[in-house]
Amino acid sequence: MERRNFLRVAVVGSTAAAFGGASWLSAFSASAKPADGPYGPLQPPDANGLALPKDFTGRIIAKTGEKVGNSAYTWHPAPDGGACFADGDGWIYVSNSEVSSTGGVGAVRFGADGSIVDAYRTLEGTDVNCAGGATPWNTWLSCEEVDKGEVYETDPWGKKEPIVRPAMGKFKHEACAVDTDRKTVYMTEDVPDGGFYRFTPSAWPDLGAGKLEIMIGAADQTSGAVTWKEVPDPSAGSEATRYQVDGSKPFNGGEGCYYAANTCWFTTKGDNRVWAYDAANSSISLTYDESDPLKGVDNVTRAGSGDLFVAEDGGNLEICLITPDGVVAPFVRVDGHDESEITGPAFSPDGKRLYFSSQRGTSGSSSGGYTFEVTGPFRA
């Protein structure tokens, strides 16, 4: 049943303890309301164009076409999906490049004090690397958003050669999320009738071989039980993967994807929805299905508090949060970047810094990207 203009938080089962004490269970059927979030209203934009809540500060860590810190690496065009990885006392932020032919991934290493230690390339020569996902074994899955695009498993430290993973399917890949409980990987597809997939390796966690499945459900289904069925030809040799299985459920422009505590959240930009797949019970529900304040839903990540942070591709260029108790509110707005999109939100391992990019910056061109860091009193 379609439920337009209806907004709710829906997370199922005994998962609340995994969210740092935040009780998603209490919000299971609550109607979420646009309101000031837990950090209060946004303040006027700072010198970098970032409108943030009180006590939060932002900085630019990289600009397309410019050297990053004192490193030799020139920051790539169109920065997109990203993730953070612990690196001793510091951490690494990886970022895709969503341009054709050269694509790839860049990385920035930070010291314990947040200073930039180095920056470098970890993948190159691929095509339109949009989003992806981090693995618990400390690799970054970088996805090509082109017809018959592939997934590349990369090393955030840049020491190991990237490995292409064709068994994960050839389609217009967007994002990945690893479910360690069921030893599978969920994936979104960015086309108007895209599938929602899962890949189960033959020998966990080796992604070199395994079974690719697509979700089965009614086209207009927004809640209830779903099933899975194997895709016969992941290589899409003669037919696109999304058309190979009768009854596969279409999703309108799959975007970001994030897994935690038996739930995989994913976004569909075509209908501006945030979905929740309850992996323990194999059912779906809507977490967000509104037009305000969150418009153009895209990449998604989660804070230690259980707050979901959803980036906008469009709207007024914000990252909005959805709290466990059903509040939807802007967290940051990027002013003066009207022809851009917000990409790559990811928290540092200690949860104290949020990284993200404005893909096309103030120029509206892939050569004008900005990558930011926001620091402040994030909820634990």
C-alpha positions as CSV (number, residue, x, y, z in Angstrom):
1,M,0.0,0.0,0.0
2,E,1.4,3.5,-0.9
3,R,1.8,5.8,2.0
4,R,2.8,9.2,0.5
5,N,3.0,12.2,2.8
6,F,3.6,9.8,5.7
7,L,6.7,9.8,7.7
8,R,7.8,7.3,10.3
9,V,10.8,5.7,11.9
10,A,10.6,1.9,11.6
11,V,13.2,-0.4,13.1
12,V,12.3,-3.8,14.2
13,G,13.3,-6.4,16.8
14,S,15.7,-6.3,19.7
15,T,18.1,-3.9,18.1
16,A,18.0,-0.9,20.4
17,A,20.9,-1.9,22.5
18,A,23.2,-1.6,19.5
19,F,22.5,2.1,19.2
20,G,24.3,3.4,22.2
21,G,21.2,3.2,24.4
22,A,19.0,5.0,21.9
23,S,15.7,3.2,21.8
24,W,14.6,2.8,18.2
25,L,11.9,0.4,19.5
26,S,10.0,3.2,21.1
27,A,9.8,5.0,17.7
28,F,8.7,1.9,15.8
29,S,5.3,3.2,14.9
30,A,5.7,6.9,15.9
31,S,5.0,9.6,13.4
32,A,8.2,11.6,13.0
33,K,7.9,15.4,13.0
34,P,10.1,18.0,11.3
35,A,11.5,20.0,14.2
36,D,14.7,21.4,15.7
37,G,17.0,18.4,16.2
38,P,19.0,17.5,19.3
39,Y,21.6,20.2,18.5
40,G,19.2,23.1,18.0
41,P,18.7,25.4,15.0
42,L,21.3,26.1,12.4
43,Q,23.4,29.3,12.9
44,P,24.3,31.7,10.1
45,P,26.8,30.3,7.6
46,D,30.4,30.6,8.5
47,A,33.3,31.8,6.2
48,N,33.2,28.4,4.4
49,G,29.4,28.6,3.8
50,L,28.5,26.0,6.4
51,A,25.4,26.7,8.5
52,L,25.8,24.5,11.6
53,P,24.3,24.2,15.1
54,K,25.8,26.1,17.9
55,D,29.1,24.8,19.2
56,F,30.0,23.0,15.9
57,T,32.7,24.2,13.6
58,G,33.7,23.3,10.1
59,R,36.8,23.4,7.8
60,I,37.7,22.6,4.2
61,I,40.1,19.7,4.1
62,A,40.4,19.4,0.3
63,K,39.4,21.1,-2.9
64,T,39.4,19.5,-6.4
65,G,42.5,20.5,-8.4
66,E,44.5,21.5,-5.3
67,K,47.1,19.7,-3.3
68,V,45.8,18.2,0.0
69,G,47.7,19.6,2.9
70,N,51.4,19.2,2.3
71,S,50.9,16.0,0.3
72,A,51.7,15.5,-3.3
73,Y,48.1,14.4,-4.1
74,T,45.9,16.7,-6.1
75,W,42.3,16.2,-4.9
76,H,40.1,14.4,-7.4
77,P,37.1,15.8,-9.3
78,A,33.5,15.2,-8.2
79,P,34.2,13.7,-4.8
80,D,31.3,11.3,-3.9
81,G,30.8,8.3,-1.5
82,G,33.2,8.0,1.4
83,A,34.1,6.2,4.6
84,C,36.5,6.4,7.5
85,F,39.0,3.8,8.8
86,A,40.9,3.7,12.0
87,D,44.7,4.1,11.5
88,G,46.6,3.7,14.8
89,D,45.9,6.9,16.7
90,G,44.6,8.6,13.6
91,W,42.2,7.7,10.8
92,I,41.8,7.7,7.0
93,Y,38.9,9.2,5.0
94,V,38.4,7.6,1.5
95,S,36.5,9.4,-1.2
96,N,35.3,8.2,-4.7
97,S,35.5,10.3,-7.8
98,E,32.3,10.3,-9.9
99,V,33.8,11.1,-13.3
100,S,34.0,8.9,-16.4
101,S,37.2,7.1,-17.5
102,T,39.5,8.3,-14.7
103,G,37.1,7.7,-11.7
104,G,38.8,5.9,-8.9
105,V,39.3,6.7,-5.2
106,G,41.4,9.2,-3.2
107,A,42.3,9.0,0.5
108,V,43.4,11.5,3.3
109,R,45.3,10.3,6.4
110,F,44.8,12.2,9.6
111,G,46.9,12.2,12.7
112,A,45.6,11.8,16.3
113,D,45.1,15.6,16.5
114,G,43.1,15.8,13.2
115,S,46.0,17.2,11.2
116,I,46.4,16.0,7.6
117,V,49.4,13.6,7.5
118,D,49.1,12.5,3.8
119,A,46.9,12.1,0.8
120,Y,47.1,9.6,-2.1
121,R,45.3,7.6,-4.7
122,T,44.0,4.1,-4.0
123,L,42.2,3.3,-7.3
124,E,42.3,4.8,-10.8
125,G,41.2,4.2,-14.3
126,T,37.6,3.1,-13.4
127,D,34.4,4.7,-14.5
128,V,32.0,7.0,-12.5
129,N,32.8,5.8,-9.0
130,C,29.8,7.0,-7.1
131,A,29.2,5.4,-3.7
132,G,30.2,2.1,-2.1
133,G,30.7,0.8,1.4
134,A,33.3,0.0,4.1
135,T,34.0,-3.6,5.1
136,P,34.7,-4.8,8.7
137,W,38.0,-6.2,7.3
138,N,39.1,-2.6,6.5
139,T,38.6,-2.4,2.7
140,W,36.6,0.0,0.7
141,L,34.1,-1.3,-1.9
142,S,34.1,1.4,-4.6
143,C,31.1,1.1,-7.0
144,E,30.8,2.1,-10.7
145,E,27.6,3.9,-11.5
146,V,27.4,2.9,-15.2
147,D,25.6,0.2,-17.1
148,K,27.4,-3.1,-16.3
149,G,29.5,-1.2,-13.7
150,E,31.5,-3.3,-11.2
151,V,32.6,-3.3,-7.6
152,Y,36.3,-2.8,-6.8
153,E,37.7,-3.8,-3.4
154,T,40.3,-1.3,-2.5
155,D,42.9,-0.8,0.3
156,P,42.4,2.5,2.2
157,W,46.2,2.5,2.9
158,G,47.0,2.3,-0.8
159,K,49.5,-0.6,-0.3
160,K,47.5,-3.5,-1.9
161,E,46.3,-3.6,-5.4
162,P,42.6,-3.1,-6.0
163,I,40.6,-6.2,-6.9
164,V,37.5,-6.2,-9.2
165,R,34.6,-8.3,-7.9
166,P,32.5,-9.4,-10.9
167,A,30.6,-12.0,-8.9
168,M,28.9,-9.1,-7.1
169,G,27.1,-8.4,-10.4
170,K,27.4,-6.0,-13.3
171,F,24.8,-3.3,-13.1
172,K,24.6,0.4,-12.3
173,H,26.0,0.1,-8.8
174,E,25.5,2.7,-6.2
175,A,26.2,1.7,-2.6
176,C,27.1,-1.4,-0.5
177,A,26.5,-2.3,3.1
178,V,28.0,-5.3,4.9
179,D,25.9,-7.5,7.1
180,T,28.3,-9.4,9.3
181,D,25.4,-11.2,11.1
182,R,24.3,-13.0,8.0
183,K,27.6,-12.7,6.2
184,T,26.2,-10.9,3.2
185,V,26.5,-7.6,1.4
186,Y,23.5,-5.4,0.4
187,M,23.7,-3.3,-2.8
188,T,21.5,-0.6,-4.4
189,E,21.1,0.1,-8.1
190,D,20.7,3.7,-9.4
191,V,18.0,3.4,-12.2
192,P,14.3,4.2,-12.0
193,D,13.4,0.5,-11.8
194,G,16.5,-0.7,-10.0
195,G,16.8,-3.8,-7.8
196,F,17.9,-4.2,-4.2
197,Y,20.5,-6.9,-4.1
198,R,22.4,-9.1,-1.6
199,F,25.6,-11.0,-2.3
200,T,26.6,-13.9,-0.2
201,P,30.2,-15.0,-0.6
202,S,31.0,-18.7,-1.0
203,A,33.7,-18.4,1.6
204,W,33.3,-15.4,4.0
205,P,34.8,-12.8,3.7
206,D,36.3,-13.5,0.3
207,L,34.2,-11.6,-2.3
208,G,35.6,-13.4,-5.2
209,A,32.8,-15.9,-5.6
210,G,29.3,-16.3,-4.3
211,K,25.5,-15.9,-4.9
212,L,23.9,-12.7,-6.1
213,E,20.2,-12.4,-5.2
214,I,17.5,-9.7,-5.8
215,M,14.7,-8.8,-3.5
216,I,11.2,-10.2,-4.4
217,G,8.1,-8.1,-3.6
218,A,5.2,-6.2,-5.1
219,A,6.1,-3.1,-7.1
220,D,3.9,-0.9,-4.8
221,Q,4.8,-2.6,-1.6
222,T,6.1,-0.3,1.2
223,S,5.9,-2.6,4.1
224,G,5.8,-6.3,5.1
225,A,7.5,-9.5,4.2
226,V,9.9,-9.9,1.3
227,T,11.9,-12.7,-0.1
228,W,15.0,-13.2,-2.3
229,K,15.8,-15.1,-5.4
230,E,19.1,-15.8,-7.2
231,V,20.1,-13.8,-10.2
232,P,20.9,-16.4,-12.9
233,D,23.6,-14.3,-14.7
234,P,25.4,-11.7,-12.6
235,S,27.5,-10.7,-15.6
236,A,24.3,-9.4,-17.4
237,G,25.6,-11.0,-20.6
238,S,22.3,-10.8,-22.5
239,E,19.9,-9.3,-20.0
240,A,20.2,-6.7,-17.2
241,T,20.3,-8.3,-13.7
242,R,17.1,-6.5,-12.6
243,Y,15.1,-8.1,-15.4
244,Q,16.3,-11.7,-14.9
245,V,14.0,-12.7,-12.1
246,D,10.2,-12.6,-12.2
247,G,8.6,-10.7,-9.3
248,S,11.7,-8.7,-8.4
249,K,10.8,-5.5,-6.5
250,P,11.7,-2.3,-8.3
251,F,13.1,0.7,-6.4
252,N,13.1,4.2,-7.9
253,G,16.8,5.2,-8.0
254,G,18.6,3.4,-5.3
255,E,21.2,5.5,-3.5
256,G,22.9,5.3,-0.1
257,C,23.0,2.1,2.0
258,Y,24.0,1.5,5.6
259,Y,23.7,-1.6,7.8
260,A,23.7,-1.8,11.7
261,A,21.9,-3.9,14.2
262,N,19.9,-6.2,11.9
263,T,18.7,-3.3,9.8
264,C,19.8,-2.0,6.4
265,W,18.7,1.5,5.6
266,F,18.8,2.6,2.0
267,T,17.5,5.6,0.1
268,T,15.7,6.0,-3.2
269,K,16.1,9.4,-4.8
270,G,13.4,9.0,-7.4
271,D,10.6,9.0,-4.8
272,N,12.5,10.7,-1.9
273,R,12.3,7.8,0.5
274,V,14.4,6.2,3.2
275,W,13.7,2.5,3.5
276,A,14.5,0.0,6.3
277,Y,15.1,-3.6,5.6
278,D,14.7,-5.7,8.7
279,A,17.2,-8.5,8.0
280,A,16.2,-10.6,11.0
281,N,12.6,-10.9,9.8
282,S,13.1,-10.3,6.0
283,S,10.6,-7.4,5.9
284,I,10.7,-3.8,4.7
285,S,9.2,-0.5,5.9
286,L,9.6,3.2,5.3
287,T,11.7,5.3,7.6
288,Y,11.1,8.6,5.6
289,D,8.4,9.3,3.0
290,E,8.0,13.1,2.9
291,S,9.0,16.1,1.0
292,D,10.2,18.4,3.8
293,P,12.7,19.0,5.3
294,L,14.7,16.3,3.5
295,K,14.7,16.5,-0.3
296,G,16.8,14.5,-2.8
297,V,17.8,11.7,-0.4
298,D,21.2,10.3,-1.2
299,N,24.1,8.9,0.8
300,V,23.4,7.8,4.4
301,T,25.4,7.1,7.5
302,R,24.8,6.6,11.2
303,A,26.2,8.2,14.4
304,G,27.0,6.2,17.5
305,S,23.8,7.7,19.0
306,G,21.7,5.9,16.4
307,D,20.9,9.1,14.5
308,L,20.8,8.6,10.8
309,F,22.5,11.3,8.7
310,V,21.1,11.6,5.2
311,A,22.7,13.8,2.5
312,E,20.7,15.7,-0.1
313,D,21.2,15.7,-3.8
314,G,19.2,18.8,-4.5
315,G,16.9,20.6,-2.1
316,N,18.8,23.3,-0.2
317,L,22.0,21.2,0.1
318,E,21.7,19.9,3.6
319,I,22.5,16.8,5.6
320,C,19.5,16.1,7.7
321,L,19.3,13.7,10.7
322,I,16.6,11.3,11.7
323,T,16.7,10.6,15.4
324,P,15.5,7.4,17.1
325,D,12.6,9.3,18.7
326,G,11.3,10.4,15.4
327,V,12.6,13.9,14.8
328,V,13.8,14.9,11.3
329,A,15.9,18.1,11.2
330,P,18.7,19.8,9.3
331,F,22.2,19.3,10.7
332,V,24.3,21.3,8.2
333,R,23.5,23.4,5.2
334,V,26.0,24.4,2.6
335,D,25.2,27.8,1.2
336,G,26.3,29.1,-2.2
337,H,26.6,25.6,-3.7
338,D,23.3,25.7,-5.5
339,E,24.3,23.4,-8.5
340,S,26.0,20.8,-6.4
341,E,25.0,17.8,-4.2
342,I,26.1,16.6,-0.8
343,T,28.0,13.4,-0.8
344,G,30.1,11.0,1.3
345,P,29.0,11.6,4.9
346,A,31.1,9.5,7.3
347,F,32.2,9.8,10.9
348,S,35.7,9.4,12.2
349,P,36.2,6.3,14.3
350,D,35.8,8.2,17.6
351,G,32.5,9.7,16.3
352,K,33.7,13.3,16.9
353,R,34.2,14.4,13.3
354,L,31.9,14.2,10.3
355,Y,33.3,14.3,6.8
356,F,31.4,15.0,3.6
357,S,31.7,16.7,0.2
358,S,30.0,19.2,-2.0
359,Q,30.6,17.4,-5.2
360,R,30.5,20.4,-7.6
361,G,31.1,23.2,-5.1
362,T,30.2,26.8,-5.9
363,S,31.0,26.4,-9.6
364,G,28.5,23.6,-10.4
365,S,31.3,21.7,-12.2
366,S,33.0,18.4,-11.3
367,S,36.3,20.4,-11.2
368,G,35.0,22.5,-8.3
369,G,34.5,19.9,-5.5
370,Y,34.9,20.7,-1.8
371,T,35.5,18.2,1.0
372,F,34.6,19.3,4.6
373,E,35.1,18.3,8.2
374,V,32.7,19.2,10.9
375,T,33.7,18.9,14.6
376,G,31.6,19.3,17.7
377,P,29.7,17.7,20.5
378,F,28.1,14.8,18.6
379,R,25.9,12.6,20.8
380,A,27.5,9.3,21.8
